[in-house]
Amino acid sequence: MLEEFDPSHEYHILVDHFDSGTPDIVWMREIANWETKPIVISGDGRILRNAVERQVLRECNLMFVHFAQHWTNLQWEVQAWKGI
């Protein structure tokens, strides 16, 4: 949905790049080194409550957008259009 709305940007889903269960600090550090630094959109608020993971976000200079927990109960298509 996001690609249809804005085809001038690339969109990636973490599961397409990392195995399930990859620690957050591992994938955050890796995506911070991508040629175009991504904006992380997540429903995992634990990242913001975990001091180590929050620090990694800062160190990696990643922008992190957190959707409230109830968003994760919505279908992906609904999440996308509401997020836009």
N, C-alpha and C positions, 0 to 999 in steps of 0.2 A: 504494500500500500504506500509506504513512504517513497519507494522508488518511482512509483507512478506519479506521486505528487511533486517530487523534486528529482528528476532524472539526472541533474547535473552533479549530484553527490553519490558516493558509494555507500552502500549499506551492508553490514556484515552481521551475522548471527554467531554468537560465541561458539555454539555447538558445531558450527561448520569449521572451526579453527582449533578447538581444544576438546580433549576428552572430557566426558562427564566426570565430575569430581576433581578437576584441576583446581588447586587452591587459588583463591582470588588474587593473592599477592603475586602469583606466578603469571596469570594471564594479564593482570594490570601492567606489570613491568614489561611484558612482551609487546602488548599493543601500544604502549607508550613509545616504542621504537619504530613503529610503522612509519612509512614515508609521510603519510598524512595522519596526524594524530586524531584519533576518533573521539567522539562524544559518547560516553557510556550511558545508555538508557536502561534502567533496571528496576525491578520490583523487589530487590533484595536489600531491605533497609538495614540488615545486619552489618553490611559493609560500613555504613556510617556510624554504627554503634561500637564497632571494633576498633580500638585505638591503633593497632598495628596497621590494619587495612586503610583506615583514614589517613594515616601518615604516608602510606605508599601512594595513595591518590594524590596527596600534596606533592610528594617527591617527584612523581611522574608527571605532574602538572596536567592531570586528566580532568576534564569536565565531567561531572557525574550528575545525571538527572534521575531522581528517584520517584517512581510512581507509587502512590500509597498501596498498601497491601490489597485492598479490594480490586484494584486494577488487574491483578494477576488472575482473578476469577472471571474476567471478561474474555470473550473470544479475541484472538489476535487482531482480526479486522476491526473490531470495535475499539480496541486499545489504540490502534493506529490512527483512526480518524479522530478520536477524542484527543489524542496527543497532538495532532496537527492543529 
